[in-house]
Amino acid sequence: MPGSHRDVRLPFVLPPHTKYVKARDGNQIAYQVLGEGALDFVYLTGSLSNVDMRWEHPSSARLLERLDSFSRLVVFDRRGVGVSDLFPPEMIPTWEEWAEERDPEDR
């Protein structure tokens, strides 16, 4: 609908470089770091995630840009999700194990 908020077009946002860190089990975990604020902000989505693709969605890109305006923003794909390595089907990680992977910059 012309003139509505749905008609708003954002300029193309160049996604940050995706890096990888090796987890304890040897799997590679994909992550991105944005912003330079004093506060570390870890943004975690549900089980559907892809650090590279989320920049293609204007509302998601806008949210991430707002978050990195006041923080050092860390976004990542958990093991078995998005562009991170798959894990064996018999090894489903607990929420605690996924939480241990939340800060790849400290590794």
C-alpha positions, 0 to 999 in steps of 0.5 A: 500500500503506497504511503504505508510503513510497508512501502518504506525501503531501506538502503542496502546494508552490507553484512559484516564479515562472518567469522568462525570459532571452533567449539569444544567438540570441534564444530565450527560456530559462525558469528559476527561482531558489530559496533564498538560500544562498551556494553557486550550485547549477545543477540540470540534467535530461536532455532531458525537462524542464519547470520548471513541471511538475516541482513537480507530482511529489512526489519532484522537489519534495522534491529541489528543496526540499532543494537550495534549503535550502543553496544558491541553486538555479537550474533551467532548461529548455534551448532547445527543451525544456519552456517555453523557446522552440523552436529551428529543427530545423537548429540542434541546440545542442552540450552546450557551447552549452547549458552557456553558458546555465546561469547566467541570473542573470548576464545 
